[in-house]
Amino acid sequence: MRLNQIADKPGANKTKVRVGRGIGSGLGKTGGRGVKGQKSRSGVSINGFEGGQMPLHMRMPKRGFNNAFAKKFNAVRLDRIQAYIDSGKLDVKGVVDAEALVKAGVIRRVKDGVRLINGGEFKAKKVTFKVSHASAGAVAAVEAAGGKVEVAGAAASE
């Protein structure tokens, strides 16, 4: 092989279309935009505009309620925590809180707190959780295994 024989595979590099560069290019004069009018000019932004008719997204009825003050919690199942404990990624010697779960990789980031949910099998001994919320089933499962759940603020909720 020689340097003058090196080439890309056919079709690897596609030349860009040079719009508005003369009649011989096939996209000269109006440059594929048609004739006159708003859409032939630059800086047009009329997505969703229906010619003065009420746009579809405004004709549809509104549904539900979006609470601006709602808090976003990380819901974590007990079997997921058990898997991280078994793999050795989560250290249970101290208190398992949101920061410990982020450090272990159980959750990606601390939002407004952690909500502990019952699910699967939990058999880790003497684990102390400090969370924002915990389901009654999750509290029962942790206490049955010999652990403890501290809910910040209020008591355990469903």
JOCORZI-V883576 format. One record per pair of residues at least 6 apart in sequence whose C-alpha atoms are under 6 Angstrom apart, sorted by the first residue. I is the first residue (numbers start at 1). J is the second residue. If there is no record, write none. Layout:
i=I j=J
i=I j=J
This chain:
i=19 j=27
i=19 j=31
i=20 j=27
i=20 j=28
i=20 j=29
i=20 j=31
i=21 j=28
i=22 j=28
i=33 j=40
i=71 j=112
i=72 j=112
i=73 j=111
i=73 j=112
i=73 j=113
i=73 j=114
i=74 j=114
i=74 j=115
i=75 j=115
i=76 j=116
i=76 j=117
i=77 j=117
i=77 j=118
i=77 j=119
i=78 j=118
i=78 j=119
i=78 j=122
i=79 j=119
i=79 j=120
i=79 j=121
i=79 j=122
i=82 j=122
i=84 j=90
i=89 j=104
i=90 j=104
i=92 j=127
i=95 j=128
i=95 j=129
i=96 j=129
i=97 j=129
i=97 j=130
i=101 j=107
i=102 j=108
i=113 j=132
i=114 j=131
i=114 j=132
i=115 j=132
i=115 j=133
i=115 j=134
i=116 j=134
i=117 j=135
i=117 j=138
i=118 j=137
i=118 j=138
i=123 j=145
i=125 j=145
i=125 j=146
i=126 j=146
i=126 j=147
i=127 j=147
i=128 j=147
i=128 j=148
i=128 j=149
i=129 j=149
i=129 j=150
i=130 j=150
i=130 j=151
i=131 j=151
i=132 j=151
i=132 j=152
i=133 j=151
i=134 j=156
i=135 j=157
i=135 j=158
i=136 j=158
